């Protein structure tokens, strides 16, 4: 059985802003970012537990798109087989940026 994946509105806004920024640099690059983000979501429906926990008390994990330096940060509710994407944040940003959202 596959997992259900939902994105918080903040994470969706992150993707929109990131894609717009990439498009402003090179036309079509934002679309490529969105495609890779959607590929990450598809992979999370299969096995969100593949990556290690990143929070001491919550089941927070992250995954990187193939070609972009961003973390897709998500929480796993194992009993419900639910994945909640909380943020999409540049890999160089400090952890406190994503911890505010979880």
Order of alpha helices (4+ residues) and beta strands (2+ residues): beta-alpha-alpha-beta-beta-beta-alpha
